Amino acid sequence: MKILYVTTVLRTVNAFLIPHIKMLIDQGHKVDVASNTLKSDISRLLELGCEVFNVPFQRSPLKKDNINAYKLIKEILFTGDYDIVHTHTPIASTITRLACRNIEGVKVFYTAHGFHFYKGAPFINWLIYYPIERFLSNYTDVLITINKEDYNRAKKFNAKKLLYIPGVGLDISKFRDVIVDRIKKRREVGIPEDSFVLLSVGELNKNKNHEVVIKAIAKLKNPSIYYIICGQGPLENYLKQIITELNLEKQVKLLGFREDVNEIYKAADVFVFPSYREGLPVSLMEAMASGLPVICSNIRGNNDLIEHGHGGYSVNPDDIDRWAVYIEKILNDKKSDLGIINQNSIQSFDISEILRIMSKVYSF
């Protein structure tokens, strides 16, 4: 078969989809990629034998470049003679499915990494995105959802086939099997070796909601509790201001972008993940594979991974008091097996299992 992968930005492919593409190539299929490749590394895809098309998709649906993207993707589809077009991310998937409407012989797969309409989403999201997704499902041969809330909602759509697949896969061994000197790593990031360490991994933005954990730590008034955050983003200065106002400069560390997060997981005591919206969060899966207990927000995606009291605790993302309660609960529970539970339950999300499922999906 000849298959075209389409994403809004190439970073999605490089971060999550290379194993999928490699599996298909190893099976004898030809795989090409269409995406906005601006400032992206295409070398790995070229090494695999993929042709990479630069399509000027823009994340904002109102950008004029998306009109050019539509014309270009339609041209690629007409001339490429593809058997399957597998599209990811909302804008690219909208444009691509519209472009595929009048092309015979091509099957359209769409992996929804998290619908913009979800329980608790702003009404405007429902008003705009829900009817679009429902309409475009008419031009979708296989609709793949990665969390159960989206799966149940998509049952009302008109895709020829609807599937729930638990994510795009995580190489669990990279996090489970890493060996780290905890004391040395703690010293490296500037925290005492005998402290109780909370960890978050994610962009410093409003959705990730790191602020609630910082305020919960201030409420606890326990100088042995430290909070380290790996990530960059627009709220960095805002978070620094809150940290200063709450006199937590010694206890809260913004580490920026890190390439050693698999080692930092092993140096932490608990993973905290207070975001407002997720599809199926990779960093939460990484933390589980690393053997960490989890406190996370009670939202779509997180609820597919953590059952309250089983592997961790699920909390309203804005409830500072409850965040403080469960931070203290794990701190005081010296015999907790929450981390072991997580390492066991995450096995079904391993990349090998997801690729096994996807191999069958492509035979549809």
Buried (B, 14 or more C-beta within 10 A) or exposed (E): BBBBBBBBBBBBBBEBBBBBBBBBBEEEBBBBBBBBBEEBEBEEBEEBEBBBBBBBBBEEEEBEBBEBBBEBBBEBBEEBEBBBBBBBBBBBBBBBBBBBEEBEEBBBBBBBBBBBBBEEBEEEBBEBBBEBBBBBBEBBBBBBBBBBBBBEBBEEBBBBEBBBBBBBBBEBEEBBEBEBEBEEBBEEBEBBEEBBBBBBBBBBBBBBBBBBBBBBBBBBEBEEBBBBBBBBBEBBEBBBEBBEEBEBEEBBBBBEEBEBBBBBBBBBBBBBBBBBBBBBBBBBBBBBBBBBBBBBBBBBBBBBBBEEEEBBBBBBBEBBEBBBBBBBBBBEEEEBEBBEBBBEBBEEBBBEBBBEEBEEBBEE
